[in-house]
C-alpha cells in the first residue's frame, strides 16, 4: 500500500501500472516489505545506470544473487504474464515486418519443410491464389485456419500443466502465455464467423482437421516441444504473409468491390471490444490487428524454441518490471520542477 501511495504522487504512472506494480511487489515479497535502505539502494542503482538497456534486458542485478528489493518470481505462477495487450497496438506495431528465421538444425529444416508441404496442399485443395483474392475466399481460409491455429497454444499449456503437476514444480510463467495465445486465436475465429456462418460441410471438415492435427501435434509436443515451437513459428510466418497479402488486396481493391468495402464496413462488435478499435473500427482494422497478433505468436514461438525447458518466461520478468518502475520514478524526481521555481 505504501508503494502504491508513493507512486500515486507521480502523475506519470497510470492507475493500471500502479495496480500491476503493487501486485508484483506483494507477490514477490509474499506480503512482506523492504527496508528503506533497500529501497534507496535499488533507486540509487537505477539512477546511476539511467539507460534503457540497463532495464530492458533484466540482467543488471544479476551480478548478485539478490535483487535490492528482494523480489522473487513466485507471481509468475498465477499473475497475468502475457506480454501483449491486444487492445493497445500502436501504429508502429500494426506496421508488421515480414521476417524469417533461417533453419540452423536438422529439426528446424524438417519443421520448415513440413510447413511448406502443408501450405502447398492446403492452397491446392482450397484453390487459393495470391493474385485472385476475394472476400469469400478470405473468410473460408481464415475461419478454417483459425480453428487449427488455436490448437498449439492449448496443447502446450496442457502439457506444461500436467508436467508441473507430476513434477510438483513451478512452470515459470509460460503456461499462462500459451493459454493466452490459444484464446487469442479463438478470438480471431469468433470474429470472422460473425462475418460468415460456415455450412455443415465446412463444420464437419473443421472437426476432422482439428482431431487429426490436434492428435499429431499433441504427440509431437510430448516428444519435442522445441521442434513444435519452431514448427508453429514457421506457420505464423506464413500467416503473416497471408494477412499481408489480404491487407494489400483490400487497400488496392477497386471502388465498389466487396473487398474495397472492408475499408469502411464496421468491424464486428466482438472485435471492436477485444482489440479496442473504437466506435469507427473497420474490418480492415481487424485484419491489421490479427496480423499483429500472428507476428507476436511468430516471434514468441521462435524464441521459445531456443529456450531450455527449465527456464522461466523471459518475456515477463517481475524484477525487470519493477526496475522499469524505479527508472520511471527516478526520472520523474529528476525532472520535477523545484518548489517556487517558474
C-alpha angles and dihedrals in degrees: 000000000000090000092051091048090051093051093047088065088067116072094205090074118083122217089248092055092047092051093047093048091048092052092047092050094046092048094044093049095038090235093314132121139228130236120255089246091057092050091050090048091055093045091047092053093049091047091052091050100042099167132108095236091060089061106033097059093051091217104104094096094043094096086080128044092233131064110226088242092047092232119164132198100246091116090068088076096065113004120096099272098175114134100210132065099202093197095059107056113152123219088255092054091049089054091078120195120222108236136173131201109219111228111252102176138041089254090054092051092049090049092050092045091050091052092049091050093048091048093049094053093042092050090048094048094049097038092237115172125174091220094051107051119159132174092249093050091049094053094045091051100044095043092054095042094049091055087059097036091062091061104073097055092049092046091050091049093047094048092047090046094055092042090054089050094048096046093036088224136126120270096215098234098293097109093066092048093055092045088054090049091053092048091048091056089047089055089054088056095046089052097050095046087061086065097046132015109217117228125239095266090053092049091050090052089052091054091050094045093047093049094048097043093040092054094047094045094048091052092047093047092054088053100042123000091179092058091048094051090050089049091051090046090058091045089054090049087058090046091054089050091050096048090046089055090048092050091049090049091051094047094048097039116126117260112271095022121125092247092050089056090061087073088065107021114107116255118243112274092244090058094047089053096044099045094029091233095167130237093301099044112146136206088255089056088054093052091051091050091049090051090052089052091051091049089053091051089048093055095041095051093047089050094049091048088069098045130100111249091236093054120107124238105291092195097064116039115169091204093053090046091055090045089057089052091052092050091050089048092050093048091051091050092048095049099040111112116248118252110274095016120127 
